[in-house]
Amino acid sequence: MNGIEQETVEGRTLIRLSGEVDLSWSQQVRDAVLGALARSRRVGVVLSEVSYIDSSGIAAL
């Protein structure tokens, strides 16, 4: 199952992705990253639970 979780740790926003990042939800990933960047200049994306990422997922990042 695909998921996006966000948390703030020591002034940084961490976005944790899980599942497969592909065309079906890469726009949601992009929106999450852009939203986090609008709130903070310190953003990290954790990909340890991502099992697959296609070119649209890479473009979203």
PDB file of N, CA, C and O in Angstrom:
ATOM      1  N   MET A   1       0.840  -1.188   0.000  1.00  0.00           N
ATOM      2  CA  MET A   1       0.000   0.000   0.000  1.00  0.00           C
ATOM      3  C   MET A   1       0.878   1.241   0.000  1.00  0.00           C
ATOM      4  O   MET A   1       1.865   1.316   0.732  1.00  0.00           O
ATOM      5  N   ASN A   2       0.515   2.202  -0.817  1.00  0.00           N
ATOM      6  CA  ASN A   2       1.274   3.445  -0.932  1.00  0.00           C
ATOM      7  C   ASN A   2       0.915   4.390   0.201  1.00  0.00           C
ATOM      8  O   ASN A   2      -0.232   4.441   0.646  1.00  0.00           O
ATOM      9  N   GLY A   3       1.908   5.133   0.661  1.00  0.00           N
ATOM     10  CA  GLY A   3       1.627   6.069   1.730  1.00  0.00           C
ATOM     11  C   GLY A   3       2.607   7.217   1.777  1.00  0.00           C
ATOM     12  O   GLY A   3       3.756   7.110   1.349  1.00  0.00           O
ATOM     13  N   ILE A   4       2.112   8.324   2.314  1.00  0.00           N
ATOM     14  CA  ILE A   4       2.925   9.517   2.550  1.00  0.00           C
ATOM     15  C   ILE A   4       2.671   9.953   3.987  1.00  0.00           C
ATOM     16  O   ILE A   4       1.533  10.224   4.371  1.00  0.00           O
ATOM     17  N   GLU A   5       3.722  10.018   4.765  1.00  0.00           N
ATOM     18  CA  GLU A   5       3.632  10.525   6.130  1.00  0.00           C
ATOM     19  C   GLU A   5       4.603  11.683   6.263  1.00  0.00           C
ATOM     20  O   GLU A   5       5.686  11.668   5.679  1.00  0.00           O
ATOM     21  N   GLN A   6       4.211  12.683   7.030  1.00  0.00           N
ATOM     22  CA  GLN A   6       5.092  13.826   7.257  1.00  0.00           C
ATOM     23  C   GLN A   6       5.246  14.050   8.751  1.00  0.00           C
ATOM     24  O   GLN A   6       4.308  13.867   9.527  1.00  0.00           O
ATOM     25  N   GLU A   7       6.440  14.446   9.131  1.00  0.00           N
ATOM     26  CA  GLU A   7       6.694  14.805  10.518  1.00  0.00           C
ATOM     27  C   GLU A   7       7.766  15.884  10.565  1.00  0.00           C
ATOM     28  O   GLU A   7       8.581  16.014   9.652  1.00  0.00           O
ATOM     29  N   THR A   8       7.749  16.635  11.622  1.00  0.00           N
ATOM     30  CA  THR A   8       8.768  17.663  11.830  1.00  0.00           C
ATOM     31  C   THR A   8       9.691  17.194  12.943  1.00  0.00           C
ATOM     32  O   THR A   8       9.245  16.872  14.044  1.00  0.00           O
ATOM     33  N   VAL A   9      10.983  17.159  12.640  1.00  0.00           N
ATOM     34  CA  VAL A   9      11.996  16.709  13.591  1.00  0.00           C
ATOM     35  C   VAL A   9      13.099  17.765  13.622  1.00  0.00           C
ATOM     36  O   VAL A   9      13.757  18.015  12.612  1.00  0.00           O
ATOM     37  N   GLU A  10      13.293  18.379  14.784  1.00  0.00           N
ATOM     38  CA  GLU A  10      14.353  19.372  14.968  1.00  0.00           C
ATOM     39  C   GLU A  10      14.346  20.431  13.870  1.00  0.00           C
ATOM     40  O   GLU A  10      15.395  20.764  13.317  1.00  0.00           O
ATOM     41  N   GLY A  11      13.167  20.957  13.554  1.00  0.00           N
ATOM     42  CA  GLY A  11      13.061  22.022  12.572  1.00  0.00           C
ATOM     43  C   GLY A  11      13.105  21.569  11.126  1.00  0.00           C
ATOM     44  O   GLY A  11      13.091  22.403  10.220  1.00  0.00           O
ATOM     45  N   ARG A  12      13.157  20.276  10.891  1.00  0.00           N
ATOM     46  CA  ARG A  12      13.171  19.726   9.524  1.00  0.00           C
ATOM     47  C   ARG A  12      11.865  18.984   9.280  1.00  0.00           C
ATOM     48  O   ARG A  12      11.317  18.353  10.185  1.00  0.00           O
ATOM     49  N   THR A  13      11.381  19.065   8.066  1.00  0.00           N
ATOM     50  CA  THR A  13      10.222  18.280   7.679  1.00  0.00           C
ATOM     51  C   THR A  13      10.704  17.017   6.991  1.00  0.00           C
ATOM     52  O   THR A  13      11.453  17.081   6.016  1.00  0.00           O
ATOM     53  N   LEU A  14      10.276  15.869   7.497  1.00  0.00           N
ATOM     54  CA  LEU A  14      10.594  14.597   6.878  1.00  0.00           C
ATOM     55  C   LEU A  14       9.340  14.037   6.226  1.00  0.00           C
ATOM     56  O   LEU A  14       8.277  13.965   6.843  1.00  0.00           O
ATOM     57  N   ILE A  15       9.485  13.647   4.983  1.00  0.00           N
ATOM     58  CA  ILE A  15       8.410  13.008   4.246  1.00  0.00           C
ATOM     59  C   ILE A  15       8.810  11.551   4.076  1.00  0.00           C
ATOM     60  O   ILE A  15       9.830  11.244   3.459  1.00  0.00           O
ATOM     61  N   ARG A  16       8.002  10.659   4.625  1.00  0.00           N
ATOM     62  CA  ARG A  16       8.277   9.227   4.534  1.00  0.00           C
ATOM     63  C   ARG A  16       7.324   8.613   3.509  1.00  0.00           C
ATOM     64  O   ARG A  16       6.104   8.657   3.664  1.00  0.00           O
ATOM     65  N   LEU A  17       7.915   8.040   2.462  1.00  0.00           N
ATOM     66  CA  LEU A  17       7.126   7.405   1.418  1.00  0.00           C
ATOM     67  C   LEU A  17       7.185   5.902   1.578  1.00  0.00           C
ATOM     68  O   LEU A  17       8.186   5.359   2.045  1.00  0.00           O
ATOM     69  N   SER A  18       6.107   5.223   1.188  1.00  0.00           N
ATOM     70  CA  SER A  18       6.093   3.762   1.210  1.00  0.00           C
ATOM     71  C   SER A  18       5.318   3.244   0.012  1.00  0.00           C
ATOM     72  O   SER A  18       4.458   3.931  -0.541  1.00  0.00           O
ATOM     73  N   GLY A  19       5.637   2.033  -0.371  1.00  0.00           N
ATOM     74  CA  GLY A  19       4.947   1.400  -1.499  1.00  0.00           C
ATOM     75  C   GLY A  19       5.648   1.669  -2.815  1.00  0.00           C
ATOM     76  O   GLY A  19       6.874   1.757  -2.876  1.00  0.00           O
ATOM     77  N   GLU A  20       4.852   1.800  -3.870  1.00  0.00           N
ATOM     78  CA  GLU A  20       5.374   2.032  -5.208  1.00  0.00           C
ATOM     79  C   GLU A  20       5.069   3.459  -5.640  1.00  0.00           C
ATOM     80  O   GLU A  20       3.909   3.870  -5.677  1.00  0.00           O
ATOM     81  N   VAL A  21       6.097   4.196  -5.960  1.00  0.00           N
ATOM     82  CA  VAL A  21       5.923   5.574  -6.429  1.00  0.00           C
ATOM     83  C   VAL A  21       5.920   5.523  -7.951  1.00  0.00           C
ATOM     84  O   VAL A  21       6.969   5.425  -8.588  1.00  0.00           O
ATOM     85  N   ASP A  22       4.727   5.590  -8.517  1.00  0.00           N
ATOM     86  CA  ASP A  22       4.594   5.521  -9.969  1.00  0.00           C
ATOM     87  C   ASP A  22       3.600   6.584 -10.431  1.00  0.00           C
ATOM     88  O   ASP A  22       3.157   7.421  -9.645  1.00  0.00           O
ATOM     89  N   LEU A  23       3.263   6.538 -11.700  1.00  0.00           N
ATOM     90  CA  LEU A  23       2.409   7.558 -12.293  1.00  0.00           C
ATOM     91  C   LEU A  23       1.073   7.704 -11.573  1.00  0.00           C
ATOM     92  O   LEU A  23       0.489   8.788 -11.573  1.00  0.00           O
ATOM     93  N   SER A  24       0.584   6.637 -10.964  1.00  0.00           N
ATOM     94  CA  SER A  24      -0.736   6.691 -10.328  1.00  0.00           C
ATOM     95  C   SER A  24      -0.792   7.620  -9.110  1.00  0.00           C
ATOM     96  O   SER A  24      -1.870   8.091  -8.747  1.00  0.00           O
ATOM     97  N   TRP A  25       0.346   7.885  -8.482  1.00  0.00           N
ATOM     98  CA  TRP A  25       0.295   8.818  -7.348  1.00  0.00           C
ATOM     99  C   TRP A  25       1.530   9.700  -7.197  1.00  0.00           C
ATOM    100  O   TRP A  25       1.750  10.280  -6.134  1.00  0.00           O
ATOM    101  N   SER A  26       2.336   9.806  -8.252  1.00  0.00           N
ATOM    102  CA  SER A  26       3.515  10.679  -8.175  1.00  0.00           C
ATOM    103  C   SER A  26       3.125  12.146  -8.010  1.00  0.00           C
ATOM    104  O   SER A  26       3.890  12.920  -7.433  1.00  0.00           O
ATOM    105  N   GLN A  27       1.948  12.546  -8.506  1.00  0.00           N
ATOM    106  CA  GLN A  27       1.515  13.941  -8.323  1.00  0.00           C
ATOM    107  C   GLN A  27       1.272  14.240  -6.846  1.00  0.00           C
ATOM    108  O   GLN A  27       1.557  15.348  -6.393  1.00  0.00           O
ATOM    109  N   GLN A  28       0.757  13.285  -6.095  1.00  0.00           N
ATOM    110  CA  GLN A  28       0.565  13.474  -4.657  1.00  0.00           C
ATOM    111  C   GLN A  28       1.908  13.622  -3.946  1.00  0.00           C
ATOM    112  O   GLN A  28       2.041  14.412  -3.012  1.00  0.00           O
ATOM    113  N   VAL A  29       2.897  12.859  -4.394  1.00  0.00           N
ATOM    114  CA  VAL A  29       4.251  12.977  -3.827  1.00  0.00           C
ATOM    115  C   VAL A  29       4.793  14.370  -4.107  1.00  0.00           C
ATOM    116  O   VAL A  29       5.325  15.029  -3.213  1.00  0.00           O
ATOM    117  N   ARG A  30       4.656  14.814  -5.346  1.00  0.00           N
ATOM    118  CA  ARG A  30       5.121  16.158  -5.728  1.00  0.00           C
ATOM    119  C   ARG A  30       4.438  17.229  -4.878  1.00  0.00           C
ATOM    120  O   ARG A  30       5.096  18.143  -4.383  1.00  0.00           O
ATOM    121  N   ASP A  31       3.125  17.116  -4.710  1.00  0.00           N
ATOM    122  CA  ASP A  31       2.386  18.091  -3.902  1.00  0.00           C
ATOM    123  C   ASP A  31       2.872  18.099  -2.458  1.00  0.00           C
ATOM    124  O   ASP A  31       2.983  19.159  -1.842  1.00  0.00           O
ATOM    125  N   ALA A  32       3.162  16.916  -1.916  1.00  0.00           N
ATOM    126  CA  ALA A  32       3.663  16.828  -0.535  1.00  0.00           C
ATOM    127  C   ALA A  32       5.023  17.496  -0.404  1.00  0.00           C
ATOM    128  O   ALA A  32       5.269  18.223   0.559  1.00  0.00           O
ATOM    129  N   VAL A  33       5.909  17.256  -1.366  1.00  0.00           N
ATOM    130  CA  VAL A  33       7.248  17.855  -1.328  1.00  0.00           C
ATOM    131  C   VAL A  33       7.154  19.376  -1.473  1.00  0.00           C
ATOM    132  O   VAL A  33       7.793  20.111  -0.721  1.00  0.00           O
ATOM    133  N   LEU A  34       6.368  19.844  -2.427  1.00  0.00           N
ATOM    134  CA  LEU A  34       6.235  21.295  -2.624  1.00  0.00           C
ATOM    135  C   LEU A  34       5.585  21.963  -1.419  1.00  0.00           C
ATOM    136  O   LEU A  34       5.976  23.065  -1.034  1.00  0.00           O
ATOM    137  N   GLY A  35       4.599  21.306  -0.823  1.00  0.00           N
ATOM    138  CA  GLY A  35       3.968  21.854   0.381  1.00  0.00           C
ATOM    139  C   GLY A  35       4.947  21.950   1.536  1.00  0.00           C
ATOM    140  O   GLY A  35       4.956  22.938   2.271  1.00  0.00           O
ATOM    141  N   ALA A  36       5.770  20.924   1.697  1.00  0.00           N
ATOM    142  CA  ALA A  36       6.775  20.947   2.764  1.00  0.00           C
ATOM    143  C   ALA A  36       7.799  22.049   2.519  1.00  0.00           C
ATOM    144  O   ALA A  36       8.213  22.734   3.454  1.00  0.00           O
ATOM    145  N   LEU A  37       8.207  22.221   1.264  1.00  0.00           N
ATOM    146  CA  LEU A  37       9.175  23.274   0.940  1.00  0.00           C
ATOM    147  C   LEU A  37       8.590  24.672   1.138  1.00  0.00           C
ATOM    148  O   LEU A  37       9.330  25.618   1.407  1.00  0.00           O
ATOM    149  N   ALA A  38       7.295  24.806   1.009  1.00  0.00           N
ATOM    150  CA  ALA A  38       6.650  26.100   1.249  1.00  0.00           C
ATOM    151  C   ALA A  38       6.688  26.466   2.738  1.00  0.00           C
ATOM    152  O   ALA A  38       6.688  27.643   3.099  1.00  0.00           O
ATOM    153  N   ARG A  39       6.720  25.433   3.599  1.00  0.00           N
ATOM    154  CA  ARG A  39       6.745  25.659   5.039  1.00  0.00           C
ATOM    155  C   ARG A  39       8.142  25.703   5.625  1.00  0.00           C
ATOM    156  O   ARG A  39       8.357  26.331   6.662  1.00  0.00           O
ATOM    157  N   SER A  40       9.088  25.051   4.983  1.00  0.00           N
ATOM    158  CA  SER A  40      10.435  24.927   5.538  1.00  0.00           C
ATOM    159  C   SER A  40      11.449  24.738   4.420  1.00  0.00           C
ATOM    160  O   SER A  40      11.160  24.098   3.409  1.00  0.00           O
ATOM    161  N   ARG A  41      12.624  25.291   4.606  1.00  0.00           N
ATOM    162  CA  ARG A  41      13.685  25.098   3.610  1.00  0.00           C
ATOM    163  C   ARG A  41      14.462  23.816   3.886  1.00  0.00           C
ATOM    164  O   ARG A  41      15.306  23.416   3.084  1.00  0.00           O
ATOM    165  N   ARG A  42      14.185  23.178   5.001  1.00  0.00           N
ATOM    166  CA  ARG A  42      14.893  21.948   5.380  1.00  0.00           C
ATOM    167  C   ARG A  42      13.917  20.775   5.285  1.00  0.00           C
ATOM    168  O   ARG A  42      13.135  20.514   6.199  1.00  0.00           O
ATOM    169  N   VAL A  43      13.988  20.082   4.155  1.00  0.00           N
ATOM    170  CA  VAL A  43      13.070  18.978   3.877  1.00  0.00           C
ATOM    171  C   VAL A  43      13.878  17.745   3.494  1.00  0.00           C
ATOM    172  O   VAL A  43      14.824  17.832   2.711  1.00  0.00           O
ATOM    173  N   GLY A  44      13.505  16.611   4.041  1.00  0.00           N
ATOM    174  CA  GLY A  44      14.121  15.342   3.682  1.00  0.00           C
ATOM    175  C   GLY A  44      13.047  14.362   3.248  1.00  0.00           C
ATOM    176  O   GLY A  44      11.913  14.418   3.722  1.00  0.00           O
ATOM    177  N   VAL A  45      13.408  13.469   2.349  1.00  0.00           N
ATOM    178  CA  VAL A  45      12.483  12.437   1.890  1.00  0.00           C
ATOM    179  C   VAL A  45      13.097  11.084   2.212  1.00  0.00           C
ATOM    180  O   VAL A  45      14.206  10.775   1.775  1.00  0.00           O
ATOM    181  N   VAL A  46      12.372  10.282   2.976  1.00  0.00           N
ATOM    182  CA  VAL A  46      12.827   8.957   3.379  1.00  0.00           C
ATOM    183  C   VAL A  46      12.211   7.943   2.424  1.00  0.00           C
ATOM    184  O   VAL A  46      10.989   7.844   2.309  1.00  0.00           O
ATOM    185  N   LEU A  47      13.069   7.193   1.741  1.00  0.00           N
ATOM    186  CA  LEU A  47      12.616   6.235   0.727  1.00  0.00           C
ATOM    187  C   LEU A  47      12.826   4.783   1.135  1.00  0.00           C
ATOM    188  O   LEU A  47      12.674   3.891   0.301  1.00  0.00           O
ATOM    189  N   SER A  48      13.164   4.525   2.370  1.00  0.00           N
ATOM    190  CA  SER A  48      13.523   3.172   2.790  1.00  0.00           C
ATOM    191  C   SER A  48      12.371   2.171   2.661  1.00  0.00           C
ATOM    192  O   SER A  48      12.618   0.968   2.568  1.00  0.00           O
ATOM    193  N   GLU A  49      11.134   2.633   2.654  1.00  0.00           N
ATOM    194  CA  GLU A  49       9.985   1.741   2.520  1.00  0.00           C
ATOM    195  C   GLU A  49       9.404   1.734   1.106  1.00  0.00           C
ATOM    196  O   GLU A  49       8.337   1.165   0.878  1.00  0.00           O
ATOM    197  N   VAL A  50      10.100   2.361   0.159  1.00  0.00           N
ATOM    198  CA  VAL A  50       9.648   2.371  -1.235  1.00  0.00           C
ATOM    199  C   VAL A  50      10.177   1.120  -1.924  1.00  0.00           C
ATOM    200  O   VAL A  50      11.381   0.860  -1.921  1.00  0.00           O
ATOM    201  N   SER A  51       9.278   0.354  -2.508  1.00  0.00           N
ATOM    202  CA  SER A  51       9.683  -0.887  -3.179  1.00  0.00           C
ATOM    203  C   SER A  51       9.950  -0.686  -4.672  1.00  0.00           C
ATOM    204  O   SER A  51      10.618  -1.508  -5.299  1.00  0.00           O
ATOM    205  N   TYR A  52       9.429   0.403  -5.238  1.00  0.00           N
ATOM    206  CA  TYR A  52       9.595   0.676  -6.673  1.00  0.00           C
ATOM    207  C   TYR A  52       9.364   2.153  -6.903  1.00  0.00           C
ATOM    208  O   TYR A  52       8.481   2.753  -6.290  1.00  0.00           O
ATOM    209  N   ILE A  53      10.161   2.743  -7.789  1.00  0.00           N
ATOM    210  CA  ILE A  53       9.946   4.136  -8.164  1.00  0.00           C
ATOM    211  C   ILE A  53      10.237   4.250  -9.658  1.00  0.00           C
ATOM    212  O   ILE A  53      11.285   3.810 -10.128  1.00  0.00           O
ATOM    213  N   ASP A  54       9.298   4.847 -10.404  1.00  0.00           N
ATOM    214  CA  ASP A  54       9.501   5.005 -11.838  1.00  0.00           C
ATOM    215  C   ASP A  54       9.946   6.433 -12.146  1.00  0.00           C
ATOM    216  O   ASP A  54      10.169   7.228 -11.233  1.00  0.00           O
ATOM    217  N   SER A  55      10.071   6.751 -13.409  1.00  0.00           N
ATOM    218  CA  SER A  55      10.590   8.066 -13.800  1.00  0.00           C
ATOM    219  C   SER A  55       9.674   9.202 -13.361  1.00  0.00           C
ATOM    220  O   SER A  55      10.160  10.301 -13.097  1.00  0.00           O
ATOM    221  N   SER A  56       8.364   8.974 -13.274  1.00  0.00           N
ATOM    222  CA  SER A  56       7.473  10.036 -12.794  1.00  0.00           C
ATOM    223  C   SER A  56       7.702  10.290 -11.304  1.00  0.00           C
ATOM    224  O   SER A  56       7.574  11.425 -10.844  1.00  0.00           O
ATOM    225  N   GLY A  57       8.038   9.254 -10.557  1.00  0.00           N
ATOM    226  CA  GLY A  57       8.370   9.412  -9.154  1.00  0.00           C
ATOM    227  C   GLY A  57       9.660  10.180  -8.946  1.00  0.00           C
ATOM    228  O   GLY A  57       9.758  11.031  -8.062  1.00  0.00           O
ATOM    229  N   ILE A  58      10.649   9.868  -9.771  1.00  0.00           N
ATOM    230  CA  ILE A  58      11.907  10.606  -9.720  1.00  0.00           C
ATOM    231  C   ILE A  58      11.679  12.078 -10.074  1.00  0.00           C
ATOM    232  O   ILE A  58      12.234  12.972  -9.434  1.00  0.00           O
ATOM    233  N   ALA A  59      10.862  12.319 -11.095  1.00  0.00           N
ATOM    234  CA  ALA A  59      10.561  13.697 -11.504  1.00  0.00           C
ATOM    235  C   ALA A  59       9.832  14.445 -10.386  1.00  0.00           C
ATOM    236  O   ALA A  59      10.051  15.641 -10.199  1.00  0.00           O
ATOM    237  N   ALA A  60       8.970  13.752  -9.647  1.00  0.00           N
ATOM    238  CA  ALA A  60       8.246  14.384  -8.547  1.00  0.00           C
ATOM    239  C   ALA A  60       9.198  14.845  -7.453  1.00  0.00           C
ATOM    240  O   ALA A  60       8.959  15.865  -6.808  1.00  0.00           O
ATOM    241  N   LEU A  61      10.270  14.102  -7.245  1.00  0.00           N
ATOM    242  CA  LEU A  61      11.250  14.477  -6.240  1.00  0.00           C
ATOM    243  C   LEU A  61      12.122  15.620  -6.704  1.00  0.00           C
ATOM    244  O   LEU A  61      13.006  16.060  -5.968  1.00  0.00           O
TER     245      LEU A  61
END
